[in-house]
Amino acid sequence: MNIKGTIFNIQRFCLDDGPGIRTTVFLKGCPLRCLWCCNPEGQNPWPELAHRDAICTKCGRCIETCPKNAISISDNEWHINRSLCNVCGKCVDICVRGALGILGREMSVDEVFKEVIKDLDFYEASGGGVTLSGGEPLFQPDFAADLLKRCKDEGIHTAIETSGYSNENSLKKVLPYVDLILYDLKCISPELHKRLTGVSNDLIIRNLRLLISRGVPVIIRFPLIPTLNDSDMEIASLAEFIEQMGVEDVEVLPYHRLGISKYRMLGRKYELEGIMPPTSERLQAVKRIFELRGLRCKIVR
């Protein structure tokens, strides 16, 4: 059976999603709602219509072609009723400016594999491979496991980037086919974690313990968000916990604002408009906190 999944991007020649040169496959669907999420198009598991207002001329052709009457323009503002839109794509096809697009499409394992295998020579030359990200790749466990298996069968190094918020069965489905797990830890406090992401981190911690007990190679990824999880006390507590888990490598992901335009395209509000990226000095200070615990720490820019 050729399993299908919903993908919103396949990015080639990635250098920060595991060792070597990699292709990263972004799967749609995520149970978390991180306030700083830079891939909001990866949160919902279904394809979504995106509108780029900066290049829209408000010509109205999309209104005329929409079979669901989901689109309107008032006071020179473009609007869509997403409860009516079935993402048929007719408005996308008619838009001469390219202001409309669909984020996410259904693809089979075969189709995705044909894309990632194109760079096999680069993987072999650099020690790279394929990484599944999202969204949350464990949100589509059968598709993820099948794709990872296909890669492993071809001798391709595999990795997943995960929040760890997944039932144990989904996690166990992919483990036989994963060489490395990039595991996100936002903070240690369950209460703070819930405020930042919408869920507690109890399940995330439990799954991390499972991975450690299985001997799965893990790199912890820590998104550093100014004013939210960047206090010295919070970071020191996280560093202590990581050391106790026996994990040796940490990657700090500094907050950035590159995803804000995506929220506008999806008609959603971005909650962290006033927050700026951390300074280089602050990043080095955070790096030292992890290193004081004997951890290898890398800043991923």
N, C-alpha and C positions, 0 to 999 in steps of 0.2 A: 504494500500500500504506500503510495506517494503522499505523505502527509503535507498539508498546507498550513502556512502561518501568515501572519500579517506583519509586514516589514515596512519601516518608514525611511530607511536609508541603508545603503551598502557603501561604506567609505574605504577606499583603497589607500595603501601607502601610509598607514597610521604608525606612529612611532612611540606612542604613550599608552598603549592598551595591552601591554605585555612585551616580552622580549622581541627584538628584531623588527623587521618590516612586516606589518600585519594588515589584514582586511578585517574591518569591524562591521558586523551585521547588527543593525538596530531593530529590535523587535518591539512591536506596539503592545501596550498594556502594562500598567503598574499599579499596585495597591497603595503606594505611598503618594502623598501630595506635599513634597518638600517645597517650602516657601521659595527657595532659590532655584528650583528646577530649570535647567537651561534647555531641556528638551520637552516642553509641555505637549508637543505633538505625539510624544511617546506614552502619555498617561492613559488616554482612553484606548481600548483595544480595537476600535473600529476605524476605518478611513474617515478623514474629516476634510471639509471644505475650508480652504484658506483664502483670505482676501487681502491683497496688497493695496492699501488705500493710496499710497504715494503715486502709483501709476494708473489708478482707476480714473477714467474720464467721466464717469457717471452717465454713460451713453444710454443705458437702459436696455441694451440688447439681452442681457442676462435675465431681466425681468420677463421679457417677452417669451423667452425660450424655456423658462422653468415650469415643468409640468405640475409642480406642487404649490405654486404661488408663494414660495418661501422667501423671495427676495423683494425688497422695496427700497426706494430712495425718497428721503424727505429732508428738506432744508439742506440739500446737497450732501447728505450723509447716507452712505450705503448701509443697509441692514439686511440681516438674514434671520429667519425664524428656524433655528436648528432643530426644533421639534418636528418641523414639517419636511426639512431637507432629507432626501434619501441618498444623497451623494451620487446621483446618477451621472454627473459629469457633463451634462448638456451645456450648462453655463460656461464651463471651462472651455469646451470646444468652440463656443461662439465668441469668446472674449478675444478681440484682436490685439489688445494691449498686453495680454498675459497676466492680468491682475488676479486671476482666479486659478487655483490649483487644488489638487487633491493630495493630502498628506497621508500616506499609507496605502499599501496595496497587498492583495493576497498573492502569495508566491508558494510554489511547491518546493520541497527539499531539493529536487532535481534542478529547478530553476536557479535557486540560490547557489547550489554547489557549482553549477556551471560558471557562475560569476567569480566565486572565490578561488576556484582552481586555476583561473587565468594567471595568477601571480605565484604559482608554485615555485618557479625558479627563484623568485625574490625571497620566498620563505626559506628555501633550502640554503641560499647563499648567506642569509643574515641570521639564521636561527629564529625566524619569525613564524607566523602562522595565522590562525583565524581566531577572532574574539567575538563572542556574542555579548551584546549590551542592550540598552533600551532607553526608556522603558525598563522593564524587568524581564530578562530572558526566561526566568522560571515561571512567569505567568503563562507561557506556552511550553510546558515541559515536554510534551511528546514531540513537537516540532524541533525544539532545541536538542533533545537527546538524539533524534534521528540525524539531524544535520551534523552534530558533533561526531557521531559514529562514522558518518560518511568521510569526514575529514580525517579521523583517526585511521580508518581503513586505508587511506592514501598516504599515511605517514606524516600528516600535517599536525604541528603542535596546536593544541586547542586551549582556549581560556574563556571564562565567562566573567563579566562584571555584574555583580549582584548586590542588592540591598540585604539579602539574606532573609527577607520577609516572605517566606514560602512554607508550605506544609512539607513535612519530612519526606513524604513519598515523591513529591516533585523534585526535591533536591537529590534523592537517591537515584532517580531516573537518569540524571546527567553525570553522576560521579564516575561511572566506569569509563567515560569518554572525555574527561577533562584533565588536562595536565597542570592547569594553574587556575586559581580563583582569585580575582580581584574583589575584595570584600569590603563594602562600604560600612564604616562606623561613623555616625554623626556625632554621638556623645554617649556618655555612660548613664546619665540620669534618665530613667524611664519617663518621668514627668516632662522633662525638657524635650525629650525625643518626640513625645506625643504632640507638644506644642509646635514643634518644627516640621513634623512630617504627617501628623494626623493619626499615628499609631505608636504604641509602646514599643520598646526595643527588646522585650522579654523573649519573643520568638527569635529575633535576630541573634541574640546572645546564645540562645540554646542551639541554634543551627551552627553557629561558629564553633561551639564546643564539640559538636558532632564531627565537623570537618577536621578539627585538630585531632580528635580521637582516631580518625580514619587515616591520619597521616597525609592528608591532601595538602599540597603546597598552597600557601595562602599569602597574599600581600594585602595588608590593610590599607584602605583608601579613606582619607579623612578630608571631607569638604570643609574648608575653613571659611566661616561666614562671619564677618565683623559684626559685633554687638549681639550676636545670637549664640555662638558656641565657641568664642575665641578667647575666653578668659584663661589666664594662666592656670587657675585651679582646675577648670574643666579639662584642659589639655593635659595637665599633669596626671589627673585621675585616669584619663584615657590611656596615656602612655604606660602607667602602672599596670592597668588591666591587660594591655597588649603584651607587656613583658611577662606577666603571669601566665598568659595563654601559650607562651612559647613561640610566638610569632616574632620574626626578626626584622621584617621589612615593613616600612610605612611610607605611603605616598601622600603628600599633602596636596589637595586640589584647591587652589585659591579661588575664592568667589570672583566671578566676572559678570558682566552685564550684556554679554553677546546674545543672550536668548530673549531679551525683552521684546524685540520686534516680532517674535513668534507669537507672543501672547496677543499682540494687536491683530495679527493675521487671523487668529482664532477667535477674536472678539472677547478675550478674557482680560481681567485686570491683573497686573503684576503687583505683588504685595510689597516688594522691597525696593521701590523706586529711589528712596533716599539713601540707600547703602552703597558705599563705594568699595572697590577692591582693596585688599590689604596692601600696605606698603612693602617694599623689599626688606626694610629693616624689621618689620613685624614678622615677615615670613622667616627670616633668619633666626629670630628669637624663638619662634615656634619650633623650628628645626632643632634648635639646641635643647629644648625641653624633651623632645623625643630621644635625642642622642644621649642625654644624661642618663637615660634608662638603658643604654646599651643597644638601642635600636638603630638600624640603618634607615635614614630618612632622606627622601628625595622630594623636591618641589616640582610638581608637574604643572607647567605653565601652558 
